Amino acid sequence: MNKKRGSFSSRLGFVLAAAGSAVGLGNLWRFPYLAAKYGGGTFLVIYLILAVTFGYTLMTAEITLGRKTRLSAVGAYGKLDKRFNFIGLLTCLVPIIIVPYYGVVGGWILKYFGVFILEGAETAAADDYFTNFITNPWQPFVLMLVFLTITAVIVSFGVKQGVENASRFMMPVLVVLSVVIAVYSCTRSGAWEGVKYYITPHLSDVSVNTLLGALGQLFYSMSLAMGIMITYGSYMMDDNDIENSVKQIEIFDTGIAFLAGLMIIPAVFAFSGGDSGALNAGAGLMFVTMPKVFASMSFGSLIGAVFFLLVIFAALTSNISLFETVVSILCDEFHISRKLSCVITYIICVVLGLLSALGYGVLSGIAPLGMSFLDFFDFISNSVLMPIVAVLTCIFLGWVVDTNIITDEVKKNSTFGREGMFRIMLKWIAPIFLVAILVSSVLNALGIISI
């Protein structure tokens, strides 16, 4: 199977695809919301420090594991030590859980893009518009089908023709649109106070919760412990420099996250008269607060349409990578064709996605752990499974097979300048922080603590 395995055509193709995976709703919605909640510039500085240490270490480990083994997540762990094949099985559960509800949110984004184009910002900004939409008995499900169908079609074309070509087109457009909207947002009347809040750190805002919030966002944003980077690493050519590729992915990912803050925080400050509390709206930030912001602007319908087009591209690149991870696992483990794998993955996602799509309407009376289906799946995947997978990966690579497995592979094409930091982070620091994320997330969900 490895001889026929697809590959990216170049390092640029790999970087754009991996960066596209990392750049998603975590950057455009979650990052600005958490930055506002945890002190703006304080959160930003802590996040940047963690990105070049914690994030760099885990991303390097996963990409290298994929290239070393030339297998998707399930097979990669087992190839190094069959006793630890179970880590790959846990890893494959993450994208299987995420893709269906991500498809539901993708459908929401398609809806808002259409509304801004056809009906205008005033319609989307109505107080009850979002609630009426997500409680509709059929619209969220139909739009989820559209979003998942687009994803499946792109992935069915393969690594080069599908995943890589889509990323080569969407990533540059995403960057350009981000810059345009950020400039527009920052030049609105009253927006400068939001800019200062966003980029100015204050020691008084430093806390354990800020650190855990930044760690959790990093985990979410950089597509770690989802099997994605292992899968993409398995498609990476042997002559590509892993260390430089990881640096470039980090620059793309962190840059878009930073621009997202400049798009949203100054605009909401201008709209709300300097009240940062308007940012603490959860999912409502994108689908309730931002439409009101656009409705208050000149050319708001146009700017809103461009914004949601940007979000569509970001959501698609991430969903493609998640979908590709599941498809790759099916191809590797069951030796079936890519197209059949895409069909099977699509059916699984539609069935599971039905729960999240109808979770605010027909199925609203069912609340696992007191959550909607979408929130429940998000909690299980992001707050439970991903930290567990990451901890096990650190233990496996740092203590069972030894870090030399990774460092020797990286040094095929690089001097690996951060090798010392990598070893310390992987074996000692990262596992401690990951356990802290897991424990705090569970306690927060149970209402024992508030993060």
N, C-alpha and C positions, 0 to 999 in steps of 0.2 A: 504493500500500500504506500509506503513512503516514497518509492520511486515515482509514483503517479501523483504524489501530493502537490497541490497547488502552491504557488509562491508569489510574493510581491515582485514586481519587475525591477524595483530599485529601492534604495534606502528612503528616498523621498516618498515613494508610494507607501512604504511601511509606516513612516512617521505620520503622514497625513491620515492614514487609516486608523492608527493607534490613537492619534490626537483626536480624531473624529469620535472615537469611542469614548474618550475621556470627557470631551466637551459635550455636554448634554443639559438636561433640566437641572442637574446638580449645580452647574455653573450659572445658568441664566435665572433660575428662581431661588434655589436654596442658598447660594453663596451671598447674594445681597441681603436676604432676610436675616441670616445669621450674623452678617457683618453689622447690620443695624442693631440687632439684639445685644451683641457683645461689645459695643463700644467703637464701632467703625474702624478707625486706624489701628486700634489695639488688636482687634481680631485679625486685621490684614497683615500686620507684622508677624504675629504668632503663626499664622497660616503659612506665610512665605518661608519662615524658618523650618517649619515642619515639612514643607514640600521638598526642600533641598536635602533633607536628612531622612526622615521617616518615609516619605513618599518615594524618594529616589531609591531607597534600599529595597522596598517591596516590589516596585516596578521592575528594577533591574533583576531581581531574583526570579520573578515570574516569566519575564521575556526570555531570560537565559535558560530557564528550565524548559521552555517550549522549544527553543532552537537546539538545545542539547539532545533532547529526546525525539524531536520531530513528530510529536504526538500531541493530541488535545489533552485537556486536563485529566480525564480519567486514566488514560494510559501513561501519561508523563510520570506521575508518582510511582505507579506500579513498575515501570521500566527500571527505575533506580533501586526500588526495594518493594517486592511484591506484598510484603506485610502492610505497606502503607497505601495500598490501592484505594482504601476507604476514603482517604482525603480527597482523591479525585472524584469519587462518587458524591461526597458532600458538596464539592465545588460545582458539579454539574447541576445540582438542585437550584443554585442561586439564579442563573439565567432562566431556567425553566419557570421559576416563580416570578421573576421580574418582568420578562417580556410581555406576558398577558396584561398586567396592570399598567405597564408603560405604554402599551398599545391603546389602552383606554384614555390615558392622559394625552397621548398623541392625537386621538380623535377629538378631544376637547380643543386642542390647539387648532386643528383643521376647521372646527366649527367657528372659532373666533376669527380666524383669518377670513373665512367666507363672510362672516357678519360685517367685518370692517370694510370689505370690498363692496358688498351688495347693499348693506343697510346703513353703515356709518357708525361712528364712535358713540353717538348718543344712544343708539339701541343697545349696544354692548355694555354701556355704562349704567343702564337701568338697575335699580337696587335688587330686584328679584330675578334678573335675567339668568345669572349663573345657576341659582338654585332651581329655577324652573327647567333649565336645560338638563342638569344632571339627574333630576328626578323624573324626566321623561321616560316612558316605558320602552322606547325603541331607538331614539336618536343616538344616545351614547354607544349602543352596541353596533349600530350600522357604521358609524364613523370609526369605531375601533376596527371593524372589518376592513375598511378602506385603508387605514394606516398600516395594519398588519399585512394586507395584500401587497402594498407598495414595497414593504420591507422584504417579504418573501420573494417577490419577483427579482429584486436587485440581487439578493443573496443567491438565487438559483443560477445566475450567470457565472458564478465562480469567484475566485479570489481576485484575479486581475480584471476581468471584464465587468464584474459586479461590484464587489466591495471596494477595490482600489479606485476604479474609475468614478464611482459615486463620490468617494472621499476627495478625489482630485478636483472635482467640480464644486462640491458643497463647501469644503473647508475654506478656500479663498473667498467665496461669496460671503460666507459667515463672518469672516474677519472684516471684510469691507463694510458690511451692513452694521456690524458692532461698532466700528469706528464712527460711521455716519450718525448713528442714533446716539452714541455717547456724546459726540460734539454737540448735537442738537439739544440734548438733555441738559448739558452743563451750561448752555448759553441762555437758558430760560431765566426769567426774572425770579430772583430769590433762590436760584439753584446753587449759588456759590456756598451758602451755608451748609448745604448737603455735601458738597465736595470737600470742604474743610473737615466736616465730621468724619467723612469716609477715609481720609488720608492722614489724619492727625492722631497719633497714638497717645494714650494717657495711662500712666502707671496705675492710677486709681481704678481702672477698668480691668486690670489683670486679676484673674481668679482661676480656680480649678475648673469651674464651669466653662470659662472662656477657652481654656486649654482643651478640655474634652469636646467642646463644640467644634473647635478648629480641627481636631483630630478626626472626629466623625465626618466632617465635611470633606476633608482630604481623602478619606477612605471612599466616600461616596463619589467624589468628583473624578478621581484618577482611575476609576474602573479596576480597583484592586480586589483580589479574592473572589472574582466572578468567573475565573477561567478564561477571560477575554485575552489578557496579555500573554498567557501561556499559549493559547490558540494562535494569536497573531505572531508570537515568537516562533512557533513551529513553521510558519510560512516565510520566515526571514532568511535571506540568503546568507551563506557562510562568510562572505567577504564584507558584510555590513558591520559597521562599528556599533556595538551595542551601547557602550557608554555615551557616545555622542548622540545616538538616537534617543536615548532616555532623556538626555538634557533638552533636546529639541521638543520632545513630546511635552515635557514639563513647561517649557516656555509657551507653547501653544495653549495648553490647558490653563495655566495660571494667568496668562495674558487675557484670555477670553473671560475668565472669572473676574479679573480686575475690571475689564471693560463693562461687564454686566453690572457691577456695582456703580460705575459711572453712568450707565444708562438709566438705572432705576432709582438709586438713592437721591441724587440731586433733583430728579423730576418729581419724586414724591414729596421731598422737602418743599419744592416750589408750589406744588399743588395744595399741600396741607398747611402752608404757612409756617414751616419749620418744626412741625410735630413729627419726631422720628417714630412715635408710636404707630403712625399710619402704616409703617413697614411691617409691623408684627401681625400680619394677617394670614400666615400660613399659605395654603394653596390659594386663598383669596387674593394674595398679593398680585399674582399674575392675571387672575380671571375676574377679580372684582376691583381692586385698587387701581391697577394699571389702566384698564379701560376708562376709569373716571379721570385719570391723569391725562390721557390722550384726548378725551372729550373736552378738557379745559384748554387745550392747545389750539393754536392756528394750524390748519392742515392736519388736525388730529386723526381723522379717518385714514389719511394717507400714511402718516407716521405709524399709527397702530397696525395697519396692514403690513408695513415693512417689518415692524417688530415681530409680529406673529409669523411672518415668513422666515425670519431669522430663527425663531424658536422651532419651527417645523424642521429646518435643516439640522439644527442641533439635536433635536429629538430623534430624527431619522438616523443620523450617523451613529448615535449611541445604540439605538434599537437594532440596527444592522449588525453591529458587533456582538450584541447579546444573542441575536438570532443565529448568526454565523457560528458562535461558540457551541450552541446546541446541535446545529447541523454537523459540525466537525466531529463532535463526540459520536453521533449516530453513524457517520461514515466510518470512523476509525473502529468503533467497537462491534458494529454489526456488518461491516463491509458491504454497505448498500450504496447506491448512486446518490449523488448530490441532490438531484431533483426529487427523488423519493424521500430523502431526508428532509428536504424543505416542506414537502406535503405533510409528512408526519408531524414535524415541528409546528406547522401552521395549524393543523387540527387541534393539537394539544393546547396551543395558545388561545385559540378561539373558545374552546370549552372552558378553560380556566378563566379567560378574560370575561366570559359571560357573567361570572359572579361579581367581578369588580364593576363592570359596566352597569349592572342593575342593582348594585349595592346601596345606592342612594335613593332608589325608587322602589321597584317591586320587591326587592330583597332587603329593604331597609330595616325590617323587623328582626333580622338575624345579625347579631353583633358579636363575633368571636372576640373574647377578652375585652368586650365593651367597645370594639372598634368596627368601622365599616370594613367590608372585605378588602378594599384597596389599601386602607391603612394597615390592616392586619398583615397582608402579604408584604407590604413595605417593611413593617416591623420585623417579621420573621427573616426576611432576606437580608436587610441592611443592618439591623441591630443585633441579630442573633447568629445567623449562619456565616455571614462575611467575617466578623471578628473571630469566630471559631476556626474557620478555614485559614485565616491569616496566622493565627497563633500556631496551629498545627504545621503550617508551611515553614514558619520560622524554626520550630523545633526540629522538623524533618531535615531541612537544609543546613541548619546550624549545628545540630548535635548528632543526628543519625547518620547522614551520608557525608557530612562535613562541608564547610563552606568552599573548600577547594574545587568541588564539583562545579560551582558557579564561577568562582574567580578565574579558574583555568580557561573556561569557555569564553569569558569576557576578554581575557588577555590575548586571545587569538588575533584580535584586530585593534587592541587598545592597550595603553600603558596602565589603565585602570587607576587613575589618580586618587580616587576616593576609596581605594580598597580597604584601608585600615578602618575608616568610618563604617564602611559597609559591613565588615565582619562584626564590629562591636554592636552596631544597630541590630543586625539580624539575630545575633545570639543572645543579647542581653536586654537592650533598651526597648526594641519593638515589641517583644512578647509582653513585657510589663505594661506598656501603654495599651496594647490591644486587649489585655485582660481588663484593664480599667475601663475601656470603652464598652466592653461587653457587660460588665457588672453594672456600670452606671446607666446604660441603655435599658437593661431589664428592670432595674429599680425605678427608673423614671417612668417606664410603661406601667408598672404596678402602682404608681403614685406615691412611692415611699420617699423619693427625692424629686426635685424639680430642676431640669436642665434646660 
